Amino acid sequence: MLPNTTTIAQLQTLLEQADTLHLSTRARERLSWFLHFASSGRSVSATCAHFGISRATFQRWLDRFDVENPHTLEERSHHPHTVRQSAVPQAVIEYIRAYRLDNPQMGKEKIADLLWTDHHVLLSASTVGRIIDRECLYFDGTPLHWKKRVRQNEQSTQSISPKAPVIQQVDVVLQTHESHLSDQIRIQSVEQSFFSRMKMKWKPLRAAIFVVSVMINIALLLAILEGIAWHRDAEATHAAPTPLPVVKTFLDSTVSDAR
């Protein structure tokens, strides 16, 4: 609970020192709640209405807040304090890593069989799958493997403590950025190889289409020329001169006299 001795000046000082104290954005928002709470006559209803939060949420963080330790406004980690260590020896994990490096698409069932055949190590396929996921053994250039690696890098970045040295945070960010760049370069190379293969496959078909189109154009041109010639012949036939009636009478009389 916020003590009555806590002053507005103390809360304002904490907000001003938020960068120095490495407070998260959410912690600063909660600190603003309490500053408004102290400034509004300690009215819970007015504060909740102003920030659009429930009374239960405000009360929960109010009970947790300690003026002497503003990091009490940070989200608590839900990870267990004691994590069960894997019973699988590191050498077996390296075997799995080598299999995945040699064939990134090799499945957990195949790896389990190879572990027994090559090294007499008995592991279930589900155990192999958990090791692949935990160790992030995704080395292929497919979008699925790329997403797995990106998610692993984001989790490693978020796991840094707020009190960690700035140099360590910068190193992790740089490693993540380099990983993103390498993944993007790998994906671009895969896409380029894919399109180059498709281009090689389409090249004979494109040549055949070109030849067919040329032949069709030539056939159309010949048909047009033939139509023009036929039209001219038809015009010439209809335009042939017919003898006038006077000429026809003269010719008929001449023929009769000759007989």
Residue frames as qw, qx, qy, qz and C-alpha x, y, z in Angstrom:
[[0.000, 0.889, 0.459, 0.000, 0.00, 0.00, 0.00],
 [0.361, 0.587, -0.046, 0.723, 1.19, 3.52, -0.80],
 [0.419, -0.414, -0.519, 0.619, 2.21, 5.06, 2.55],
 [0.005, -0.939, -0.344, 0.011, 0.66, 8.36, 3.51],
 [0.404, -0.733, 0.195, 0.512, 4.16, 9.77, 3.93],
 [0.552, 0.152, 0.543, 0.615, 4.86, 9.29, 0.22],
 [0.107, 0.695, 0.087, -0.706, 4.85, 12.69, -1.44],
 [0.674, 0.711, 0.186, -0.081, 4.13, 13.75, -4.96],
 [0.117, 0.868, -0.470, -0.109, 7.70, 15.00, -5.24],
 [0.495, -0.359, 0.789, 0.062, 9.05, 11.50, -4.51],
 [0.716, 0.385, 0.583, -0.003, 6.93, 9.98, -7.25],
 [0.454, 0.885, -0.046, -0.092, 7.91, 12.69, -9.72],
 [0.157, -0.747, 0.635, 0.119, 11.57, 12.07, -8.89],
 [0.638, -0.063, 0.765, 0.065, 11.16, 8.37, -9.59],
 [0.664, 0.657, 0.354, -0.029, 9.60, 9.15, -12.96],
 [0.228, 0.924, -0.293, -0.095, 12.43, 11.51, -13.84],
 [0.231, -0.591, 0.771, 0.045, 15.00, 8.85, -12.87],
 [0.906, 0.174, 0.286, -0.260, 13.21, 6.09, -14.82],
 [0.713, 0.620, -0.323, 0.047, 15.96, 5.91, -17.44],
 [0.043, 0.635, -0.694, 0.336, 18.67, 5.73, -14.81],
 [0.590, -0.212, 0.664, -0.408, 16.75, 3.06, -12.91],
 [0.137, 0.141, -0.889, -0.413, 16.16, 1.07, -16.16],
 [0.465, 0.280, 0.645, -0.538, 12.42, 0.98, -15.62],
 [0.236, 0.261, 0.817, 0.456, 10.31, -0.55, -18.36],
 [0.198, -0.252, -0.316, -0.893, 7.48, 1.27, -20.13],
 [0.568, -0.489, -0.612, -0.254, 4.87, -0.67, -18.17],
 [0.534, -0.389, -0.483, 0.575, 6.55, 0.18, -14.86],
 [0.117, -0.015, -0.009, 0.993, 6.54, 3.88, -15.77],
 [0.382, -0.395, -0.490, -0.677, 2.84, 3.70, -16.59],
 [0.616, -0.515, -0.590, 0.080, 2.09, 2.20, -13.18],
 [0.411, -0.238, -0.292, 0.830, 4.21, 4.86, -11.55],
 [0.106, -0.211, -0.233, -0.943, 2.05, 7.44, -13.34],
 [0.505, -0.521, -0.630, -0.277, -1.02, 5.81, -11.81],
 [0.575, -0.498, -0.476, 0.442, 0.29, 6.39, -8.33],
 [0.231, -0.048, -0.022, 0.971, 1.37, 9.96, -9.11],
 [0.310, -0.364, -0.407, -0.778, -2.18, 10.72, -10.30],
 [0.605, -0.494, -0.625, 0.005, -3.55, 8.87, -7.26],
 [0.472, -0.366, -0.360, 0.717, -1.51, 11.04, -4.90],
 [0.074, 0.028, 0.134, 0.988, -2.40, 14.20, -6.83],
 [0.398, -0.355, -0.500, -0.682, -6.17, 13.51, -6.92],
 [0.514, -0.430, 0.336, -0.662, -6.68, 13.20, -3.19],
 [0.129, -0.198, 0.965, -0.112, -5.97, 9.45, -3.21],
 [0.719, 0.265, 0.231, -0.600, -9.14, 8.65, -5.11],
 [0.435, -0.096, 0.861, 0.244, -9.00, 5.15, -6.55],
 [0.505, 0.623, 0.591, -0.083, -12.14, 5.68, -8.64],
 [0.247, 0.916, -0.085, -0.304, -10.81, 8.87, -10.24],
 [0.191, -0.595, 0.707, 0.331, -7.46, 7.26, -11.03],
 [0.481, 0.123, 0.856, 0.144, -9.00, 4.13, -12.56],
 [0.459, 0.768, 0.424, -0.143, -11.40, 6.20, -14.66],
 [0.088, 0.880, -0.291, -0.365, -8.57, 8.45, -15.85],
 [0.081, -0.504, 0.808, 0.294, -6.34, 5.58, -17.02],
 [0.781, 0.175, -0.313, -0.511, -9.11, 3.15, -18.00],
 [0.344, 0.220, -0.895, 0.182, -8.03, 0.37, -15.67],
 [0.669, -0.480, -0.518, -0.231, -9.94, -1.80, -13.23],
 [0.443, -0.767, 0.276, -0.373, -9.88, -1.28, -9.49],
 [0.955, -0.248, 0.148, 0.073, -8.54, -4.80, -8.98],
 [0.759, 0.415, -0.052, 0.499, -5.56, -4.12, -11.26],
 [0.047, 0.784, -0.215, 0.580, -4.80, -0.82, -9.57],
 [0.681, -0.635, 0.224, -0.286, -5.10, -2.33, -6.10],
 [0.976, -0.028, 0.025, 0.216, -2.87, -5.28, -6.96],
 [0.611, 0.457, -0.132, 0.633, -0.02, -3.05, -8.11],
 [0.224, -0.787, 0.157, -0.553, -0.62, -0.60, -5.29],
 [0.848, -0.502, 0.140, -0.098, -0.14, -3.39, -2.75],
 [0.913, 0.101, 0.039, 0.394, 3.02, -4.52, -4.50],
 [0.366, 0.780, -0.086, 0.500, 4.61, -1.08, -4.92],
 [0.664, -0.558, -0.149, 0.474, 7.52, -0.10, -2.70],
 [0.166, 0.985, -0.044, -0.003, 8.74, 3.48, -2.97],
 [0.390, -0.724, 0.532, 0.201, 12.24, 2.44, -1.93],
 [0.393, -0.142, 0.831, 0.367, 12.33, -0.20, -4.68],
 [0.515, 0.462, -0.047, -0.720, 10.55, 0.96, -7.87],
 [0.266, 0.263, -0.861, -0.345, 11.45, -2.32, -9.58],
 [0.283, 0.200, 0.865, -0.363, 8.52, -3.83, -7.69],
 [0.535, 0.545, 0.145, -0.629, 6.42, -2.37, -10.51],
 [0.275, 0.419, -0.752, -0.428, 8.07, -4.71, -13.01],
 [0.897, 0.004, -0.226, -0.380, 6.42, -7.92, -14.16],
 [0.557, -0.487, 0.666, -0.095, 7.57, -10.90, -12.16],
 [0.328, 0.362, -0.810, -0.325, 9.13, -13.74, -14.04],
 [0.872, -0.087, 0.121, -0.465, 6.97, -16.83, -14.28],
 [0.675, 0.376, -0.632, 0.057, 9.92, -19.09, -14.93],
 [0.860, -0.470, -0.197, 0.032, 10.62, -21.65, -12.20],
 [0.255, -0.874, 0.412, -0.029, 13.50, -20.89, -9.87],
 [0.448, -0.376, 0.797, 0.151, 14.93, -24.35, -10.32],
 [0.705, 0.462, -0.286, -0.456, 14.98, -25.76, -13.83],
 [0.901, -0.134, 0.412, 0.012, 15.31, -29.47, -14.27],
 [0.016, -0.637, 0.647, 0.420, 18.51, -30.30, -16.06],
 [0.825, 0.331, -0.292, -0.352, 18.37, -32.56, -19.06],
 [0.796, -0.349, 0.494, 0.010, 19.44, -36.13, -18.41],
 [0.841, 0.506, 0.093, 0.167, 20.75, -36.44, -21.98],
 [0.638, -0.418, 0.182, 0.621, 24.56, -36.19, -22.07],
 [0.143, 0.805, -0.166, -0.551, 26.10, -33.35, -24.02],
 [0.199, -0.298, 0.808, 0.468, 27.81, -35.82, -26.34],
 [0.315, 0.440, 0.836, 0.084, 24.42, -37.17, -27.47],
 [0.208, 0.857, 0.252, -0.398, 23.20, -33.61, -28.08],
 [0.032, -0.655, 0.507, 0.560, 26.26, -33.05, -30.29],
 [0.309, 0.078, 0.898, 0.305, 25.38, -36.22, -32.22],
 [0.289, 0.719, 0.620, -0.121, 21.92, -34.79, -32.89],
 [0.060, 0.852, -0.098, -0.511, 23.46, -31.46, -33.86],
 [0.191, -0.389, 0.731, 0.527, 25.76, -33.19, -36.35],
 [0.326, 0.370, 0.853, 0.169, 22.85, -35.07, -37.91],
 [0.209, 0.855, 0.407, -0.244, 20.89, -31.85, -38.32],
 [0.059, -0.753, 0.344, 0.558, 23.86, -29.99, -39.75],
 [0.255, -0.140, 0.843, 0.452, 24.42, -32.76, -42.29],
 [0.099, -0.402, -0.759, -0.502, 20.70, -32.89, -43.18],
 [0.140, -0.060, 0.330, -0.932, 18.66, -29.98, -41.73],
 [0.656, -0.079, -0.212, -0.720, 15.39, -31.65, -42.76],
 [0.442, 0.023, -0.892, 0.092, 16.12, -34.93, -40.98],
 [0.604, -0.543, -0.199, -0.549, 13.21, -35.76, -38.66],
 [0.412, -0.564, 0.574, -0.428, 13.30, -36.81, -35.04],
 [0.954, -0.025, 0.230, -0.192, 12.28, -40.41, -35.81],
 [0.803, 0.509, -0.222, 0.215, 15.15, -40.85, -38.26],
 [0.096, 0.707, -0.528, 0.460, 17.63, -39.32, -35.81],
 [0.703, -0.410, 0.444, -0.375, 16.43, -41.62, -33.01],
 [0.982, 0.176, 0.073, -0.007, 17.04, -44.62, -35.27],
 [0.596, 0.636, -0.334, 0.359, 20.51, -43.39, -36.25],
 [0.270, -0.697, 0.501, -0.435, 21.45, -42.79, -32.62],
 [0.859, -0.240, 0.408, -0.195, 20.74, -46.42, -31.84],
 [0.912, 0.392, 0.029, 0.119, 22.32, -47.75, -35.05],
 [0.504, 0.689, -0.290, 0.434, 25.49, -45.65, -34.98],
 [0.042, 0.549, -0.539, 0.637, 26.07, -45.01, -31.27],
 [0.490, -0.276, -0.819, 0.115, 23.84, -47.49, -29.38],
 [0.063, 0.057, 0.404, -0.911, 22.07, -44.60, -27.70],
 [0.090, -0.509, -0.839, -0.171, 18.39, -45.22, -26.98],
 [0.090, 0.252, 0.237, -0.934, 16.27, -42.06, -27.11],
 [0.364, 0.602, 0.701, -0.114, 12.63, -41.65, -27.98],
 [0.324, 0.491, 0.414, 0.695, 11.64, -39.53, -30.96],
 [0.225, -0.905, -0.304, -0.193, 9.82, -37.10, -28.66],
 [0.603, -0.662, 0.058, 0.442, 12.99, -36.56, -26.60],
 [0.535, 0.059, 0.382, 0.751, 14.95, -35.89, -29.78],
 [0.098, 0.731, 0.442, 0.510, 12.30, -33.39, -30.86],
 [0.401, -0.896, -0.171, 0.085, 12.52, -31.55, -27.53],
 [0.623, -0.417, 0.218, 0.625, 16.31, -31.35, -27.84],
 [0.399, 0.374, 0.453, 0.704, 16.02, -29.99, -31.39],
 [0.102, -0.857, -0.356, -0.359, 13.60, -27.32, -30.21],
 [0.549, -0.799, -0.069, 0.235, 15.51, -26.43, -27.03],
 [0.583, -0.358, 0.324, 0.653, 18.89, -26.20, -28.76],
 [0.395, 0.791, 0.010, -0.468, 17.33, -24.48, -31.79],
 [0.453, -0.224, 0.739, 0.446, 18.80, -26.97, -34.26],
 [0.554, 0.715, 0.416, -0.096, 17.17, -25.35, -37.27],
 [0.378, -0.485, 0.413, 0.672, 19.81, -24.78, -39.93],
 [0.442, 0.420, 0.667, 0.429, 17.82, -24.88, -43.17],
 [0.063, -0.069, 0.142, 0.985, 16.94, -21.83, -45.27],
 [0.155, -0.530, -0.757, -0.349, 13.21, -22.53, -45.23],
 [0.237, -0.594, -0.017, -0.768, 10.82, -19.92, -43.77],
 [0.799, -0.519, -0.257, -0.164, 9.90, -22.28, -40.91],
 [0.789, -0.149, -0.234, 0.549, 13.51, -22.73, -39.77],
 [0.246, 0.413, -0.055, 0.875, 14.12, -19.01, -40.17],
 [0.473, -0.645, -0.134, -0.585, 11.16, -18.19, -37.89],
 [0.863, -0.405, -0.267, 0.142, 12.43, -20.67, -35.30],
 [0.635, 0.060, -0.180, 0.749, 15.83, -18.99, -35.22],
 [0.029, -0.530, -0.037, -0.847, 14.34, -15.51, -35.02],
 [0.666, -0.619, -0.219, -0.354, 12.08, -16.54, -32.13],
 [0.840, -0.268, -0.254, 0.398, 15.06, -18.04, -30.29],
 [0.422, 0.255, -0.104, 0.864, 17.05, -14.81, -30.74],
 [0.292, -0.612, -0.122, -0.725, 14.14, -12.71, -29.47],
 [0.797, -0.539, -0.259, -0.081, 13.78, -14.88, -26.38],
 [0.748, -0.100, -0.211, 0.621, 17.49, -14.62, -25.63],
 [0.169, 0.428, -0.010, 0.888, 17.29, -10.82, -25.98],
 [0.504, -0.620, -0.180, -0.574, 14.26, -10.53, -23.67],
 [0.844, -0.374, -0.353, 0.155, 15.92, -12.71, -21.03],
 [0.439, 0.319, -0.308, 0.781, 18.50, -9.99, -20.25],
 [0.360, -0.636, -0.540, 0.418, 18.03, -8.51, -16.78],
 [0.106, 0.950, 0.174, 0.235, 17.29, -4.76, -16.62],
 [0.438, -0.854, 0.250, 0.133, 20.32, -4.42, -14.35],
 [0.866, 0.082, 0.258, 0.420, 22.67, -6.09, -16.83],
 [0.304, -0.506, 0.232, 0.773, 25.55, -3.98, -18.11],
 [0.490, 0.721, 0.016, -0.490, 24.83, -1.90, -21.18],
 [0.111, 0.551, -0.747, -0.355, 27.71, -3.53, -23.03],
 [0.287, 0.046, 0.956, -0.025, 26.13, -6.96, -22.60],
 [0.486, 0.610, 0.489, -0.390, 22.81, -5.67, -23.93],
 [0.342, 0.748, -0.317, -0.472, 24.53, -4.12, -26.96],
 [0.077, -0.359, 0.902, 0.226, 26.39, -7.37, -27.65],
 [0.400, 0.286, 0.858, -0.146, 23.20, -9.38, -27.63],
 [0.456, 0.740, 0.212, -0.446, 21.45, -6.87, -29.91],
 [0.204, 0.677, -0.569, -0.419, 24.37, -6.95, -32.34],
 [0.207, -0.137, 0.963, 0.104, 24.41, -10.74, -32.35],
 [0.465, 0.503, 0.669, -0.290, 20.69, -10.78, -33.01],
 [0.389, 0.786, -0.087, -0.473, 21.08, -8.26, -35.84],
 [0.056, 0.518, -0.786, -0.333, 23.89, -10.29, -37.40],
 [0.344, 0.117, 0.930, -0.055, 21.79, -13.43, -37.14],
 [0.487, 0.670, 0.394, -0.398, 18.90, -11.66, -38.87],
 [0.287, 0.746, -0.394, -0.454, 21.21, -10.49, -41.65],
 [0.098, -0.311, 0.923, 0.206, 22.68, -13.97, -42.16],
 [0.428, 0.347, 0.811, -0.197, 19.20, -15.47, -42.24],
 [0.456, 0.755, 0.138, -0.450, 18.04, -12.90, -44.78],
 [0.158, 0.634, -0.646, -0.393, 21.10, -13.53, -46.96],
 [0.247, -0.073, 0.965, 0.053, 20.49, -17.28, -46.78],
 [0.475, 0.543, 0.620, -0.309, 16.83, -16.87, -47.71],
 [0.368, 0.778, -0.167, -0.481, 17.73, -14.59, -50.61],
 [0.007, 0.456, -0.835, -0.308, 20.21, -17.15, -51.91],
 [0.357, 0.199, 0.908, -0.090, 17.57, -19.88, -51.70],
 [0.463, 0.704, 0.351, -0.409, 15.05, -17.70, -53.53],
 [0.240, 0.723, -0.451, -0.466, 17.59, -16.83, -56.22],
 [0.126, -0.230, 0.944, 0.198, 18.48, -20.49, -56.75],
 [0.430, 0.416, 0.761, -0.251, 14.77, -21.35, -56.93],
 [0.440, 0.778, 0.104, -0.437, 14.03, -18.69, -59.54],
 [0.097, 0.608, -0.677, -0.403, 17.12, -19.64, -61.53],
 [0.277, 0.017, 0.958, 0.065, 15.96, -23.27, -61.62],
 [0.446, 0.621, 0.560, -0.320, 12.48, -22.16, -62.69],
 [0.283, 0.779, -0.242, -0.505, 14.02, -19.98, -65.40],
 [0.055, -0.374, 0.870, 0.317, 16.02, -22.93, -66.77],
 [0.348, 0.279, 0.891, -0.085, 12.87, -25.08, -66.82],
 [0.391, 0.748, 0.375, -0.383, 10.83, -22.40, -68.59],
 [0.042, -0.599, 0.472, 0.645, 13.49, -21.62, -71.22],
 [0.146, 0.047, 0.885, 0.439, 12.58, -24.49, -73.67],
 [0.165, 0.647, 0.734, -0.125, 8.89, -23.76, -73.24],
 [0.069, 0.796, 0.045, -0.600, 9.43, -20.07, -73.93],
 [0.074, -0.367, 0.672, 0.639, 11.30, -20.97, -77.14],
 [0.149, 0.310, 0.911, 0.227, 8.47, -23.26, -78.26],
 [0.123, 0.773, 0.511, -0.355, 5.88, -20.57, -77.53],
 [0.003, -0.674, 0.253, 0.694, 7.91, -18.07, -79.54],
 [0.100, -0.111, 0.829, 0.539, 8.10, -20.41, -82.57],
 [0.132, 0.526, 0.840, 0.013, 4.37, -21.15, -82.42],
 [0.077, 0.800, 0.278, -0.526, 3.53, -17.44, -82.20],
 [0.029, -0.500, 0.497, 0.709, 5.72, -16.68, -85.24],
 [0.100, 0.133, 0.908, 0.385, 4.03, -19.44, -87.25],
 [0.113, 0.682, 0.689, -0.219, 0.60, -18.17, -86.28],
 [0.041, 0.752, -0.015, -0.658, 1.52, -14.63, -87.31],
 [0.053, -0.284, 0.709, 0.643, 2.82, -15.87, -90.69],
 [0.113, 0.376, 0.905, 0.164, -0.38, -17.86, -91.25],
 [0.093, 0.776, 0.459, -0.421, -2.49, -14.83, -90.41],
 [0.006, -0.625, 0.306, 0.718, -0.43, -12.67, -92.80],
 [0.077, -0.036, 0.856, 0.511, -0.84, -15.19, -95.65],
 [0.109, 0.576, 0.807, -0.069, -4.58, -15.36, -95.00],
 [0.067, 0.782, 0.183, -0.592, -4.83, -11.56, -95.15],
 [0.016, -0.451, 0.562, 0.694, -2.86, -11.42, -98.41],
 [0.097, 0.203, 0.923, 0.312, -5.01, -14.16, -99.94],
 [0.114, 0.707, 0.631, -0.297, -8.14, -12.28, -98.91],
 [0.053, 0.707, -0.116, -0.696, -6.86, -9.10, -100.52],
 [0.041, -0.222, 0.770, 0.597, -6.07, -10.95, -103.77],
 [0.109, 0.424, 0.895, 0.086, -9.47, -12.61, -103.81],
 [0.097, 0.765, 0.390, -0.503, -11.15, -9.24, -103.25],
 [0.036, 0.567, -0.394, -0.722, -9.24, -7.69, -106.13],
 [0.066, 0.035, 0.901, 0.428, -10.19, -10.59, -108.46],
 [0.113, 0.605, 0.771, -0.162, -13.83, -10.20, -107.46],
 [0.087, 0.760, 0.101, -0.636, -13.75, -6.47, -108.17],
 [0.015, -0.378, 0.640, 0.669, -12.09, -7.09, -111.54],
 [0.109, 0.269, 0.929, 0.228, -14.78, -9.64, -112.51],
 [0.093, 0.744, 0.602, -0.277, -17.64, -7.33, -111.61],
 [0.001, 0.760, -0.082, -0.645, -16.00, -4.34, -113.28],
 [0.403, 0.034, 0.721, 0.563, -15.68, -6.01, -116.77],
 [0.271, 0.330, -0.092, -0.900, -17.27, -3.65, -119.45],
 [0.487, 0.405, 0.772, -0.056, -20.53, -4.75, -121.06],
 [0.212, 0.175, 0.514, 0.812, -21.28, -3.65, -124.70],
 [0.275, 0.296, 0.216, -0.889, -23.72, -0.77, -125.14],
 [0.622, 0.452, 0.594, -0.237, -27.08, -1.49, -126.89],
 [0.466, 0.806, -0.152, -0.333, -26.07, 0.55, -130.03],
 [0.016, 0.589, -0.790, -0.169, -22.79, -1.29, -130.33],
 [0.479, 0.018, 0.868, -0.126, -24.58, -4.59, -129.84],
 [0.637, 0.621, 0.336, -0.310, -27.08, -3.74, -132.67],
 [0.335, 0.790, -0.431, -0.278, -24.21, -2.76, -134.97],
 [0.177, -0.411, 0.893, 0.056, -22.39, -5.95, -134.30],
 [0.587, 0.244, 0.741, -0.216, -25.50, -8.07, -134.88],
 [0.600, 0.731, 0.095, -0.309, -26.19, -6.40, -138.24],
 [0.156, 0.712, -0.650, -0.213, -22.63, -6.82, -139.34],
 [0.363, -0.173, 0.915, -0.037, -22.78, -10.49, -138.55],
 [0.638, 0.470, 0.544, -0.277, -26.03, -10.84, -140.47],
 [0.475, 0.795, -0.214, -0.309, -24.62, -9.12, -143.60],
 [0.052, -0.567, 0.811, 0.136, -21.62, -11.32, -143.48],
 [0.519, 0.088, 0.844, -0.106, -23.80, -14.39, -143.55]]
